[in-house]
Amino acid sequence: MLILEDTRQQEKKHDVKHEYFRRVGVHYNRTALYCGDYTLPANQSVCIDTKKDIHELIGDIQVKQMPKKEVKDKVYEICKNERISFDLADEIYHAICDDDADRFAEKDINEVCYKYALSESVIASFQALYVKRHGFFHRGLKRAQNSKIGLFILIENEDGVTSIDDLFYWHNPRLDILVNSNQMIGFCKSGKPRYKKVRKYPYAATGEWLAKACLTMELKYSCKFLFCSPGESGSKILELLGISQINY
């Protein structure tokens, strides 16, 4: 049996999964996937996007978006260098930045560029700006939704979280990390100044916030968030891909 693994999966970071695949007779080929990290060669209607821990999921959801003004400036800079009209630049800018809830933004960008016979390198630059504006994770969710791909987001963790219900009660350890602020509040017995303690990560996500975000994305993008321990990840991937009858 053969499965596909996305080339963006860092080598040497998934040895536990790879060892499990080898043990049960599953081979994997690394290739660039349309979305997710794992799928089948002949039927890519189901894809699995893996996260190494809950913090990676938080980072994907809270990705810092490139401001619209920076996107606009970059679009106009590219168009100026390529001698593309300002009217076309404005059309491309809106294709990148407008709300994409009810449209396929990547397709819109391509159609505008193809209409004016722009080069592949220029198109790639505009697509990259879309990712910088909306985030790589968001792009994957939209690709799956627009292509009617069943996308599972599988979050590995050692915190005992096995479902979104568990996630509501997950405590983010970053909320407990305190550091000295610049505000002095007195002196220690040794004579050294004492400073007020503040959170190192003041905007760290709570489990409740993250769980609600996952439920919202499930409704919005028709995806599914699943959780398992790192040691269970390999078997869970095969199960989701429908490879459940292998002689373990």
C-alpha positions in Angstrom: 0.0 0.0 0.0 1.2 3.5 -0.9 0.4 6.9 0.6 1.6 10.4 -0.2 3.3 12.7 2.2 3.7 16.4 1.5 7.2 17.7 1.0 6.6 20.5 3.5 6.7 17.9 6.2 10.1 18.3 7.8 12.3 15.3 7.4 13.5 13.6 10.6 10.5 15.2 12.5 8.1 12.4 11.7 10.1 9.3 12.5 7.4 7.8 14.8 4.8 7.9 12.0 7.3 6.6 9.4 8.4 3.7 11.6 4.7 2.7 12.1 4.1 2.9 8.3 7.0 0.6 7.6 6.0 -1.8 10.4 2.5 -2.3 8.9 3.6 -2.5 5.3 2.7 1.0 4.1 5.1 2.9 1.8 5.1 6.7 1.5 6.3 8.9 -1.3 7.1 12.6 -0.6 5.5 15.0 -3.1 3.9 18.5 -3.2 0.2 18.0 -2.2 -2.6 20.4 -3.1 -3.7 20.5 0.6 -2.9 18.7 3.8 0.1 16.4 4.6 -1.2 12.9 3.8 -3.4 11.4 1.1 -3.8 8.5 -1.3 -2.2 8.6 -4.8 -5.3 7.5 -6.8 -8.0 9.2 -4.7 -7.2 12.6 -3.0 -10.8 13.3 -1.9 -9.6 12.8 1.7 -6.5 14.7 3.1 -5.0 14.8 6.6 -3.3 17.9 7.8 -1.1 17.1 10.9 0.0 19.5 13.7 2.9 18.4 16.0 1.1 20.0 19.0 -1.6 22.3 20.1 0.7 25.3 20.0 1.3 24.8 16.3 -2.5 24.9 15.8 -2.7 28.1 17.7 0.1 29.6 15.6 -1.7 28.7 12.4 -5.0 30.2 13.6 -3.4 33.4 15.0 -1.1 33.9 12.1 -0.1 37.6 11.7 -1.7 38.8 8.5 0.1 41.1 6.1 -1.7 44.5 6.3 -3.8 45.4 3.3 -1.7 48.5 2.7 1.4 46.5 2.4 -0.3 44.1 0.1 -1.5 47.0 -2.1 2.0 48.6 -2.2 3.5 45.3 -3.2 1.0 44.7 -5.9 1.5 48.1 -7.4 5.3 47.7 -7.1 5.1 44.4 -9.1 2.7 45.9 -11.6 5.0 48.9 -12.1 8.0 46.7 -12.7 6.1 44.6 -15.2 4.5 47.7 -16.8 1.0 46.5 -15.9 -1.8 49.1 -15.8 -3.0 50.5 -12.5 -6.5 49.4 -13.3 -5.3 45.8 -13.5 -3.3 46.3 -10.3 -6.4 47.4 -8.5 -8.3 44.3 -9.8 -5.6 42.0 -8.6 -5.4 43.7 -5.2 -9.1 43.1 -4.6 -8.8 39.5 -5.8 -6.2 39.0 -3.1 -7.6 41.0 -0.2 -11.4 40.9 -0.5 -13.4 38.5 1.7 -13.1 35.0 0.3 -15.9 33.4 2.2 -18.0 32.8 -0.9 -15.4 32.7 -3.6 -12.2 30.9 -4.6 -9.6 33.6 -4.3 -6.7 31.6 -5.9 -8.9 30.9 -8.9 -9.9 34.6 -9.2 -6.2 35.7 -9.1 -5.3 33.2 -11.8 -8.2 34.2 -14.0 -7.3 37.9 -13.9 -3.7 37.2 -14.6 -4.5 34.7 -17.5 -6.8 37.3 -19.0 -4.0 39.7 -19.4 -1.4 37.0 -20.2 0.9 37.6 -17.2 3.9 35.4 -16.7 3.9 32.4 -14.3 6.4 34.1 -12.1 4.2 37.2 -11.7 1.2 35.0 -10.9 3.2 33.1 -8.3 4.1 36.4 -6.7 0.4 37.4 -6.4 -0.5 34.0 -5.0 2.3 34.3 -2.4 0.8 37.7 -1.4 -2.6 36.0 -0.9 -0.9 33.5 1.5 0.8 36.3 3.4 -2.5 38.1 3.7 -4.7 35.2 4.8 -2.3 32.6 6.0 -1.1 29.2 4.8 -3.5 27.3 7.0 -6.5 29.4 5.7 -5.5 28.7 2.1 -5.5 25.0 2.8 -9.0 25.1 4.4 -10.3 27.1 1.4 -8.7 24.7 -1.1 -10.3 21.7 0.5 -13.7 23.4 0.7 -13.7 24.7 -2.8 -12.5 21.3 -4.2 -14.9 19.3 -2.0 -12.0 17.5 -0.3 -12.6 15.9 3.1 -10.0 17.6 5.2 -9.1 16.3 8.7 -6.8 18.4 10.9 -5.1 15.9 13.2 -3.4 17.5 16.2 -0.8 15.4 18.0 -0.4 16.2 21.7 0.8 14.8 25.0 -1.7 16.8 27.1 -4.4 14.1 27.0 -6.6 16.0 24.7 -8.6 13.6 22.5 -11.5 15.8 21.3 -12.7 19.4 21.0 -14.7 18.8 24.2 -11.4 18.1 26.0 -9.9 21.2 24.5 -12.4 23.4 26.4 -10.6 22.3 29.6 -7.0 22.4 28.2 -4.8 24.8 30.2 -2.2 26.7 28.1 1.1 26.5 30.0 2.2 29.7 28.5 -0.4 31.5 30.7 1.8 30.5 33.7 5.1 31.9 32.5 5.9 35.1 34.4 8.8 37.5 33.9 9.9 40.7 35.5 8.3 43.9 34.2 10.0 47.3 34.2 7.9 48.4 37.2 9.9 48.3 40.5 7.7 47.5 43.5 10.4 47.4 46.2 13.6 45.8 47.3 14.6 42.2 48.3 16.3 41.5 51.6 19.6 41.4 49.7 19.0 44.9 48.6 18.3 44.0 45.0 15.2 45.7 43.4 12.0 43.7 43.1 9.9 44.0 40.0 6.2 43.3 39.3 5.7 40.0 37.6 3.8 40.0 34.3 2.9 37.3 31.8 5.5 36.6 29.2 2.7 35.7 26.8 -0.1 38.1 27.7 -2.3 37.1 24.7 -1.8 33.3 25.0 -4.9 31.5 23.8 -7.1 29.7 26.3 -8.4 26.2 25.7 -12.0 27.5 25.6 -11.1 30.1 22.9 -9.3 27.5 20.8 -12.1 25.0 21.1 -14.7 27.6 20.0 -12.4 28.6 17.1 -12.2 24.9 16.0 -16.0 24.5 16.1 -16.4 27.7 14.1 -14.0 26.5 11.4 -15.7 23.1 11.2 -19.0 24.8 10.4 -17.4 27.4 8.1 -15.1 25.1 6.1 -16.7 21.6 6.5 -13.4 20.3 8.0 -12.9 18.1 11.1 -10.5 18.6 14.0 -9.2 15.4 15.6 -6.7 14.8 18.4 -4.4 12.0 19.4 -1.1 11.2 21.0 2.1 11.3 18.9 2.3 7.5 19.1 -1.2 7.1 17.7 -0.8 9.5 14.8 0.4 6.9 12.2 -2.5 4.5 12.8 -5.0 7.4 12.8 -3.8 8.7 9.5 -4.3 5.2 7.9 -7.7 4.9 9.5 -8.8 8.2 8.1 -7.5 7.3 4.6 -9.6 4.1 4.8 -6.6 1.8 5.2 -8.0 -0.1 8.2 -7.7 -3.7 7.1 -4.0 -4.0 7.1 -2.6 -7.0 9.1 -1.0 -5.1 12.0 
